[in-house]
């Protein structure tokens, strides 16, 4: 059975832009997804979150960026999951529980995390360490939600873990 991983919006953007320092760690995962060994799941919330490609904005019009984003989202190996009422309610519960502990998470990140839990993902892949915001960052939440605790990893961390599991 194929392993299921969920990509955060920042990872999707880096994959589309082929961002140096990140794409090298994503290409092996994409190859595994193309062969059917890995299922790359994305939340419908990511579709709304990815509105432009900062690194490509100087060389592409918004219309060209839209087409590039759409083409990536429609790859055969990309599985989109809706942010339905149940997922959004679970995301709100996660955000509230963190808030009670003095931590913060964005509403979109809470939906992405809830989507990973609902799809029984083996891992959520992100670069969100919270350093560029007032939020905790998804990486700080590894193992704290889901049963068993969902692993939240960087692309590099995921590759290392995958190689250890082989």
Beta strands, then each sheet from edge to edge (+ up, - down):
strand 1: 3-7
strand 2: 38-43
strand 3: 78-81
strand 4: 123-125
strand 5: 151-153
sheet 1: 3+ 2+ 1+ 4+ 5+
end
